[in-house]
Amino acid sequence: MPSSFDHSVTRLSALLALGEGFSTEFKRSGTANLGREICAFANASGGVILIGVSDAGEIIGVSDHNRLKSEVQAIARTTDPPIALEIESLGNVLAVTVPMQKNKPYSFGGKFFIREGASSQQMSRAEIRELFYEEGLIHFDEMPCPRFSLEKDLLDDNWQRFRSRAKIPADMDAQTALENLHLLKDGQMSNAGAWLLAQDIRKFNISADVACALFLGTDKVHILDRRSFHADVYSIISDTVSYILTKINVAYIIRHVKREERPELPEEALREAVVNAVAHRSYRSTANVQVYIFKDRVEIVSPGGLPAGMTEADLGSKSIPRNPLLFAILHRMNAVEHIGSGIKRIRSLCREYGVEEAKIEVSENWFTIIFPRPEVPESNHLDNASIVAEGSHSDLFKASSGTKSGLSRDQVAIMFQCLSEQPITELMTLLERKNRSKFRSQLLTPLLENELLAMTVPDKPQSSKQKYRLTDKGRKMLNNLNLQP
C-alpha cells in the first residue's frame, strides 16, 4: 500500500513534468497576486498553483505551511463569490487546487480574470459573457463528452501521437497526464480531449470537421474538387493547410540543381487562419468550418462570429478564446504561435510576403478571413506552378489552374533545366526522383515523343554519355509562357 508521502512525491513529480500551462501555475513564494490566479482558474476549468516552485520548475520550497494555508484561505474568501479550495503539502511545496466551479463568473478586487495559455488575463464582464453558454455554465470544450469511452476510444496510436505533440513525458501514463491537463475528470473525457484524441471527430461532434472546396472561377457555380477532413483536431489543421497549398499556385525557383517552392500566399498566414477557425469556432453550431478556394481568393469561414465584448477594431489587440481548454492544449502542441496575436500576425505575414493583406468579414454567426490571390495573366496556363530561374523574374506567379499544354509542373521544370544539356542524373536530382525507369516513362518519354526534348546521342539511347537538350519547339513553348530567362 503506497504511503501518503509516496503519493505526494508522485503527484508533485507529475505536475512538474508537465510544466506551467493552462491548468498549472508555479509560484516561487508568498501570496502576491494569488487572488488573481485563483480567480482565473475558477473562471476556467480549475487548476493547481504550486507555491515553492520557480518558473523553471525548480523546487524552492516554503516554510510554515499552516500560516500560508490560512493566508490562502483568507484570499479565497474575498473573491466574489467565495471560492472553495483544496490545499495540501506536497513535501515542502504547498499545492493550492482550484476545483471546477459552478457559480461563474468570479471576480477578485472587483476585476475578472481568466486563464489564457500559461498566464492569467484581466477581462471585463462583457468579455466573459461569451465564455459561458448561460449563467453558471462552463465552456463547451470543458464539458464531459459522454460519447467518448476510455476503453474503446482511447486508442494507443492516437494517444502516442497526442503524447508526442503535447510534449508529455513518455513514462507518464495516459490517465495521469490527461487528468493533470484537465482533459479528463472523474473518469470522463472532456469534449476538448475527445476532439484531440479522436480517430474521427464526427463521432463526438457531427459538425466538427472542416469542409474544403475548389471552385472554377470566382463563384460557387462549378465545383472542381471537394474534401472533408475529420480526424483529430491537430491533424485536421495540418491536412487543411496541406490541401490549400496543393490548390494554389506555386513558383519553383531554380538555383543550380536545387529547387525551392514559393506558394503564392504565405503558408504561415494560412496556417494561422486555419488554427483560428478551428480553435475559436462555436462547436455548439451545427455548421462546420468551410474553406473555399476561388480563382481570385481563398476564404476560411468559421461558425460563431465574434465573442461578446469584441468588435472588428479589437482584432489583433484582444483575445477571448471561445474554447480555452482546446486553445491551451493547441498552444502546448505549438499549433498556436502567439496567444492573442492571430489576426495581427496574419496581416503582418501578408505584408512581409509582398501580397495583399487578408480581409476580415464578421457577422453575428460567422467569421471569415479572405486572402486575395495574386493576379495571374490569362495567357499562362501551366497547371498551378511556374518555373523561374534565380533572379530572372520579379513576378514569380505566371500560372493559373488548368492546363492547355497538358504538361505537368515537373515536365516544365525539366524543359527549363534542359536549356543547357543535362544528364538524367542531374534532372532526377532536381526533382528529387530516385526511380529511373518511372522517371523515363512518366516524364522524359512524353517530352521526347512530343519533340520538346531531344537526345544528344540519339543513336545510343542507353549511352552513359547521354544528355538531353531543349528543342526549338520546346524553346518556343517556354517563350510563349514567358518562362525563358
Summary of the structure (lengths in Angstrom):
residues: 485
radius of gyration: 28.3
end to end distance: 77.8
largest distance: 95.6
contacts: 1560
relative contact order: 0.09
helix: 35%
strand: 22%
